[in-house]
Amino acid sequence: MAHAHDPAPVPFVLEPLRDRLIAGRPLHVQISESLLARIESGELVAGDRLPPERDLSEALGVNRLTLRRALRALESQGLITRRPGLGTHVATPKIERQAARLVSFTRGMQQRGFLPGTRLLSVEHVPAHAALAAVLQIGTGAPLCVIHRLRTLNHEPALLEQYTLPEERFADLEGHDLEGRSIYAILQEDFGVFIRRARQSLEPVSAGEDEAAVLGVTPGAPLMLEQRLSFDDHDRPVEHGRDLYRGDRFRFVTETAPWEG
């Protein structure tokens, strides 16, 4: 379990491991695998603090450069966090997001045991610029409704959502319950439009100041940008999405698959 206060370093990591190192395999790989095994087995849990680098390197019988390579490998996988002056801690496990499966965020997070929430940030009405009009197959300058929402997990910010929809097809969207209901549920139940599939792309980005403030991260923190164009039963474009996920909370797996409502 995670600790309310910064804990003392977990002592069992200091067990001598050098006798178990296999000749011929890079030492930093074996060290990272050993620590990974402890995380996966539950011996090390979110919030646990590892011993200082000096103690770890002495226990393992390796130099600190080798140890740091092992720790960097774990950090790049989001398994540990390293902060100057605060030490190295086991990270909160990331939520795996099947990017190609259009599972409802609320439904998907509830299945994982989280309490999802929604806060409506804004609803804007803007004319479609040429590129977006072409994507949505509408006229340039046609009115669009742009919805911004913050999604939370257990009351903590997790995701910024942006939906862009043509007003001609979906009039008075702000008159619907945009906080209490899924956007796709509104489209299906209130407008008779069912999302059949989506074309998606993923791109790692850094949080700007405004995004960081809303998501509760520091400016420059890693985010994952998911852009989406969804289609209905007749393969007609429905909406363009632009979602920003906190990089410390989600891990993406990509394929192609239909919507699961």
N, C-alpha and C positions, 0 to 999 in steps of 0.2 A: 504494500500500500504506500501511497505517497505520504510524506511526512509534513506536518504542519510547520515545523521549524527545520532549519538546515541541520541535517543529522550528522553524527560523527561518521567518518568513513567506514564502510562495511569491512569487517576484519577478515572474512574468509578469503577475500581476493588475494590476501598476502600469503596464502598457502604456497609452498614452493612448487612452481610449475615447470622449472627448467628440465627436470628429469623426464617430463612427458613430451618435451619438444622433439619433433621428428627431424632427423638429419636430412638435409637435401631440400627441405621446404622452407620458403622465406619465413624468417622469424616473425615479422610483423603480421603476416597472414595467419599464422598459428595463434598468435596472441589475440588478434581480433576475433578469430573463430572461437577461442576459449571463452572470451567475454560474452560473445553473442550467445553461446550455449547456455551461459548462466542467466542471461536475460530471458531467453526463450523458455527455460525450465522454471522460471519464477524465483530463482535464488536472488537475482537482482531485479528490483521492481522500480516503477516510476518514482523518482525523487531520491533514490539511494545515491549517496555521494561516494565516488571512488577515492581511494587513497591518493595522496600527492604523487606526482610523476616520479619523484626521487624514490619514494618507498616502493612503488610498483616496479620500476626498472631494476631496483636492487633485488626484489623478490623473484623477478623473472630471470635475472642474470643477463639482462640486455642493456644496451646503452639507451639513453633517453631519446635519441633520434629515432631508433627502431620503435620504441614505445609510441612516440608521437605519430609515426606512420600508421600504426595499428589503430590509435584513437581517432585519427582523421578519417580512416575508412568507416568506422562506426558512426562518426558524426555525419559523414556524407549520406549515410542511409537514414538519418534522423533518429538513430537509436540512443545517442548520448548528446548532451549539450556541454560545451566548454566555454566558460566565461572567466576572463581574468579577474583574480581576486575572489572568485566564488567557487572555483574548483570545477570538477567534472561530475555531472549527474546523469543518471539514467533518465531518458526522455519519456514523456507520455506517449504511448503507442499511437502511431498515425492511423487514421481511418482510411481503409482502402476504398477508393472510388472507381467503380467500373464506368469509365468515361463513355464507353460505347453503349452502355445500357441506360436508357432514359427512364430510370426508376425515380419515382417521386422522392424528392429529398426528405420530406416528412416521413414517408413510409420506410424508406431505406434506413434512416437514422433511428426510428423507433425499433426496427428489427435488430439494431445493434445495441439497444438498451439506453439510448440517449433521449433526452427531452428536447425536441426541436421547437424553435420559436421563430416568429417573424415580426419584423418592425418595418412598416412602410415609411420610406424616407422621402420620396417625392413622386409626383406624376407630372410629366411635362408633355406639352403639345408642340410639335415642331414639324416643319416641312421636310420632306424626304429629299436628301441630296441625290445626285445622279447615280452614284455607285450603289447606295442602299436601295434606291428605287428599282434599279436593275435586278438586284438580288431578290427583292420581294415581289418583283413583277408588277409594279405599280408605276404611275406617272411621276416624273420628277416634280417635286413641290407638293405632292399629295400629303395630306395631314397624317402624322404619326403620333401614336401615344407611346411614351417612354416611361416605364415603371422601374423605379429603383427600390430595392428592398434589402434589408440586412437580415440574414438568417443566423440564428444562434443555436448552440448546443449546450444544454444545461445552463442556460442563461449567459453563456460566454460567446462573444462574436466569432463567427466561423467563416462566413461567406457573404460577399456582396453580389446581388443579382441585378441584372438589367435586362428587361424585356422590351423590345420594340415591335409594335404591331400597327397595321394600317387601320386608321379610324373608320374608314368607309366600311370595313368589314366588321369591326368590333367597336361599335359606338358606345359612349358613356361607360367605359371600363371603370373609371373611378367611382362610379355608382355601385360597384360590386364590392364585396368584402375582400379586399386585397391583402389584408393581414391575417384573416382567419381561414382563408381557403387557398388551395393550390391554384396557380394561374391556369394550369392545364385543365384542372377540374372545372373552372369557370368557363373556359372555352368550350369544353365538351358539354357540360350540363346546361349552360345558359345560352350558348350560341350554336350548339350542335356541331362543333368542329372537333374532330378527334385527331390527335397527333399520332401519326403512324410511324414516322421515322425522322431522323435528324442527321445532318452532316456536321461534323464537329472537328475542331482543331484545338490543340493545346500548345501553350507557350509559357515558359517561365519568365516572370517579370519581377520588378522590384516595386515595393509599395511607395507611392507618393505621399506627401504630407497629409492630404485630405483622406486618402484611403487608409493610411496608417492610423489616423485618429479614430476613424469609425470602427476599424477592425481590432483596435487595441494592440497594435504592434508598433515597432519603431520604424521611422522612415528608412527605406532601403531594404526592409525585411523581405525575404523571398515569398512570392505569391505565385499561384498557378492561374493563368488566364485561360478560360475555356470559352471559345466562341462557337456559336451554334446557329444553324439554320434548320428550322423544323418544317415538316411537310404533313399535309393532311391525307385523307384516304384517296384523294384524286391527284396526289403528288403535286399539289399546289403549295407554294411557300406560305407559311402561317406567321412566323415570328422570327426575329433575329435576336439571339441572346448573347450576352457578354458577362460572364460570371468570373469573379475573383475569389479564389480559395486561399485561405491561410496555408502557407507552405509547411508550417510546423504542425498542422492538424490533419492533412490529407496526403495520401499517396495514390497516384493514378495508374490504372491499368487500361490500355486502349485496345479496342477491337471495334467491330461494327455489329450492331444488333438493334432490334426494334424497341419501341416504347413498352415499358411495363408499368401500367398505371396502378 
